[in-house]
């Protein structure tokens, strides 16, 4: 039997315990009494905290309970328990602050677990018991299942199993691990990107190869030796850059242009030389010059005099110097002048004649006017009015009696009065018409007279006077004379003019001929220089300028074409290098991106692999949970447990015909589905569920004994039983029996008992019942009390063995 | 009158369990008490005083509850007076009315032994009867815990067992995370797993 014993507890400001308090525990039985709120439960919780670093019942209620452990209003506190081991005193403690608990030392895990699961029955746990039996369903969520599961830590296995279930199906894994889907998507994306990048890398690489091939061709054309490779691009480029074809091409083009100029000069020089002989030209010129001189001697003075006269005739006109030109211009002016004079004279004569006629016409018209005026005076001016008045009277004429004078017209014997009046009226109206006609004619005549008057006046004004007429005739004669003289000079002037022109032309030709010889010589030199410069054969003596220029031109053009080809090749090569470079850059970039993407993909894939491994671990854990649970269930829930339980139950409820039992799982390794049954204690058919078969008090008993059975059924690790008010709602009968059971556990099985009770009588009763029966036994009775504003107070009563002397044989 | 078979079987069973039969009458202080049988425990049960009342055939007023009650009361007083720590258990051998038992239970621990078949040798007639008899007075008998069957050794805590069973097989960190979450419930476990997975999925360094 292990002798480990709880020795002493030190509590300071823990939960409802205020102040500092040392509680001795070194007895076989420790009874703790106190009213509700005095700190009984706190005392037991302090033991649990000090030993295990945890208070399970509080944790279940509030995971952040550790901040609430310190006594309200206190700054610091502690719990410390000393445990008397076999060899030495062990010490476990935790310090309390508002921020939480600092655990300094605690039981090892196995013992701590044992303590929590099987040594300490907190009130909260016991409180569930009644419910368990009242509602003894059989499902995994039945209160009993929960109770037992919690008691054995199976609830954690259940939580693990249920909580790890999603690991089995990747769809559920995606739900609990949100990154899973992201990573899968990332991998998919990376795969696509990798394919794309590989494609662009391949494309770029192909481009590089193609450009290198092109470059090799160009390089061959440019006669650059050595292999062309991707690495040698820069060197190759340097070599290509040094090819100076441009300058040479420019030179060639310059030469071709210059050659063209030279050739043109040479050609014109050749032409001249072909036309005439130089000596002949010179002789002709001298002849002409002599003829010209002679001509001038012969005609110059006459011509000059004539010229003076012409210039006098046309003082405002400037005449050309050339003889022929002067003559034609002078003739032109003179002739038009002569025409003018003739017209002027003719016009004067016509006007003279007209003025005579006009005067006569005027006199006639004047006479007719006078005649008309006379007729007008005869006709009189009242004939029309009288005619109208007589016409009106006509209607009043009746017979031949005059309505005016009442004379009888018939008496006259000249017809009737009516016809007489009618005749009179007709005559009067005819006179009126005539009057109108005469008036019209008279105005016309008057107009004619006036016109003639004006014309006559006009003509009279324009009549030349005598001087002007003389002048005109003189000038006209001069003109005619000049024209005659000029006409006579026609041949002479033409000859002179011809001589002058020829003289000038020959002089010019002579001077041109001198110039062209110089040009030919220069051209020849230039061509020779060209040939030398261009590295072509120079001009031979008998080679004509034109043919030499053509020969050189062809050679230079050939050179130019070659250079142009070379330049184009060079340009192509440089272009190919540039393209190859950018393709290399693109390829390398794609390569790098590809590597980076592959790395990313690998990392993501590694992550997923790790997560997958973890997921598999989770499944393994889940399986492990199953194994452990089934082992525990097999280990714990067996006939042996039922036997112990039955024994304990019968002790507390000897009058109960039915005893509770677990329906022991047979093959199931799944979650514990404890089924509570009752057996009739005397055998026979099994009863119903405890809830149906047992009284309320016995249900409580069943729960308590189950805890004790679980404590007793396993190898003992800690010989302690700590019960927090286990007799709530237990009737007196059971309390008495419990006392006996506790005595058995304490005295026969060596358990150190710590029992808290709030009922005073019960406390006293237990004190008596559990009193030391042998010298080595001790009992501690601790009473806790606390009043408001006071520190918790404890009263300790240590009962030692004393010899029982009351009982004597009679 | 000799004791009934049941009383003799009881006494015999208790004696086997270490109880000593007291002479009748016995005396507490100066008062003499007469019971059909009185036994006292030994050693750690030295403070147990067991009284047997034969409600069927007993003398000393055993068949009348009031008389039994009077005697037990008197005994209690005497024990009080002497400051004794003796705890009294009263065994009613034979039938008793529930009301009568209740009254007596206020005074001391009461056990009832009625329908156990006893043979003429004052022994339980069958093993079942023996068990019945034991059950009725189980409280007074030692508590025997059956030995654990082989192969089911080890009693470490559930979590310890689980840890031990997983050690070296799976990621230790994961186990700790899940185990600490397991106390809060399945949702917490799922979340802890999700967090652990997310952590791995977010990690992007080469192995």
Interface residues (C-beta under 8 A of the other chain):
Chain A: X59 X63 X109 X110 X112 X113 X114 X116 X117 X152 X153 X154 X156 X157 X158 X159 X160 X161 X162 X163 X164 X166 X167 X173 X176 X177 X178 X179 X180 X182 X183 X600 X602 X603 X604 X606 X607 X608 X610 X611 X613 X614 X615 X617 X618 X620 X621 X624 X625 X627 X628 X629 X631 X632 X634 X635 X638 X640 X643 X644 X647 X648 X650 X651 X652 X654 X655 X681 X682 X683 X712 X713 X714 X715 X717 X732 X733 X736 X737 X739 X740 X741 X743 X744 X745 X747 X748 X749 X768 X769 X771 X773 X774 X777 X802 X804 X805 X806 X807 X808 X809 X810
Chain B: X22 X23 X24 X25 X26 X27 X28 X29 X32 X33 X40 X41 X43 X44 X45 X46 X47 X49 X78 X79 X82 X83 X84 X85 X86 X87 X89 X105 X106 X108 X109 X110 X111 X112 X128 X131 X132 X135 X136 X137 X138 X139 X140 X142 X143 X144 X145 X146 X148 X149 X152 X153 X154 X155 X156 X157 X158 X159 X160 X161 X162 X165 X166 X169 X170 X171 X174 X175 X178 X179 X181 X182 X183 X184 X185 X186 X187 X188 X189 X190 X191 X192 X193 X194 X195 X196 X197 X198 X200 X201 X202 X203 X204 X205 X206 X207
